[in-house]
Amino acid sequence: MNPHVTAYAAIVLLPLLAAAVCLCLPASRRAWAATIAVTAMAVSFAGSMAVLIRWLSGMTVHARQWNFDWIALPADPIRLGLLLDPYTILMLTMVTGVGLLIFVFAGGYMHGDPRRGGFFCSMSFFAAAMLGMVMSNSMLLLLICWELMGLASYLLIGFWFQKPEAAAAARKAFITTRIGDLGLLAATVWLSNQCGTLLFYDNGNGLLEAKNLDLLMQAGMWAGMGFVFWIALLAFWGAVGKSGQFPLHVWLPDAMEGPTPVSALIHAATMVAAGVFLMVRLYPLLVLEPVLLGIIASVGAFTALFAACIALAQRDIKRILAYSTVSQLGLMMLGLGVGGPAVAMFHLFTHAIFKALLFLAAGSVIHGTHHEQDIFKMGGLKKAMPVTCLAWGAGYLALAGIPPLAGFWSKDEIVYYAFKASPYLFAMAWATSLLTAFYTTRQFLLVFFGKYRGHHAPHESPRVMTVPLLILAAGAILAGLLGTPWKNLFAHFLEPGEIHDATGLNVVIMLVSFLTAITGIVLGWFLYGRHPEAAAAQDPLQRIGGRLYRTLADRLYVDEFYAATFGRLILALSQLAATVELVLEFLNRLLAGIAFGISWAAQKVGDQWMINGGFDFLCDRVRQKGAFFAALQTGKISISLRLMAGGVALLGLLLWMLH
Amino acid sequence: MPPLSFYLFFAAVLFCTGLAGALSRRNAIVVLFSLELMFAACHLNLIAFWRYGPQPELYHGQVFTLFSIAVSGAEAAVGLALILRIFRHYRTVQVTEIRELKG
């Protein structure tokens, strides 16, 4: 194999290897798990950087792919492949870079946990699955990695499976994303059926290349839309599940039950980014159907606004961030729908940095306040945890959209394209920005300002946790400058040869964005900053909002709605099954009764005095003789198995001797 | 290409690992895992014998193995369902505790 390809594949294989090693560690070497996982991630990061630098220096300028036969059937081999293009490079650098910092942080956070080996195994496995997904050049390989990621998320969200909530959350995440995965699987099968290949790029024969795209366009129609629309819609349904879009967003907030580094990994570098990335990867297909792009944009905009509303009334420090993730993912989908993949990827990139930062900072706060998660029981932490407060501040302003921090540029770009596309989408994006600035201010003020309201004295986290925070904070401040509207290096990197620098109207939009963010922050300060103690005693929003606040705090009853509809449906089906079983049972009893009656009559006449005597005598003798063999039937499965294995071995020996 | 014996040896190790697990573990789920390992070893043998056999250019061996994998997948689903029912009935999946067939 080409040494370059081997080196490239090593980026994904190293974390996988680390996962295997962590799993095999004996209990006495448990402390090594973090070191092994971090080392593998660091090497992968270095490899990704090398790939990036080679790309930037022009050594590899075209998208490249390496395909190989996986199952070498003579007529139609099933082929997999690796792909190297700007999107992949960007994701590789981001996943390994952010992942590395999260792993280092996790080394501190999980210190002393007895199941660290398993934890770092799952984390490395998670990262490897994500890396495999972004570099795969085949829908099939992508699907495999996609499912592996689902498994890893299940293991990690339910890492503390002793807690019933954690076990339930893991199950919920797995099943909810499975509902989405079904769509992706159907899309994959359909694509394979239509085009006869699952490779994305294959020197002109791939799915996303002109020949097959033409073929797809001319494929049949169903319900008034072309096949390509339905295929893309099914794939989008997969992304809806994975990226927590409405209506499958319900698993994401519950996924907070996992350890905090897991939340950071799920919400920033892996998992939720996968859905957006899938859409970016399939963009050449999506762009054939403008209606579909409209659907994606609308679902995204609705999710963004919907989740931002719910975030207003949450009390749990991580849950607020979770809803903010759902909301920001909605913005990414909106950006993809109205502005194309570069816009979505830019927000994905900046969001990964500041959301990882916010989650890790939340982990630091939870660690420092002895596992308190209610923001109304925190307060005044800026004195006790200055470094965390500083880092959180950077992430907060980036998320709220204050220039020149990262979130401003990427969000502004989405708002700009939404404005060009439709006034409704623009209004939703604008309202989301306002609400985002408001709820992040609420959270920041309640956690770090005022007086401390908890019971245990808070303390700053160790350096192994604060250093990754500071690095991410620097990223949150600077990363946005890569993609300013005047010189959009980011979009040029992703889509060379296209014009991305948009000025003119954009300045007005930027001003509006900025003023919106400021308004949100001032509003937040007005309610929570002036009298922090009064605000903490009773949430001012509750005073103003009343019933509406309750509804939002209860997450708009989406879960309850599902319980009342799908849950009921399944319950009804199982009750139906139970009824059928009851009827069968009744028939069974009836037949048994008839048979019993007949046999009773026969017994009275013939058996009891004719046969029984002799038979009983015989039976007793048999039982006596059989006692020895009956003793062999211990009823223990393992002993039976052993005897069986011994028998087989004996048989083998006999055969061997006969030859 | 490594020699045939390499694959056979590897499969034997895999098989013995599975056998040891199936014989010594008490948890029915782990026993099922071990059975799967033994299946995997058999599949590996099938593939190896096909590849080194007289007609590696025909794909019978590979297709046969794919079928076998599908069947063992179905079997694992049945096994898990059985274990689930056993758990419902006895409130345990420890195979040593389930001994109603004692003579």
Interface residues (C-beta under 8 A of the other chain):
Chain A: I71 A72 L73 P74 F629 A630 A631 L632 Q633 T634 G635 K636 I637 S638 L641 R642 A645
Chain B: L19 A22 L23 S24 R26 A28 V31 E57 Y59 Q62 V63 L66 V95 T96 I98 R99 E100 L101 K102 G103
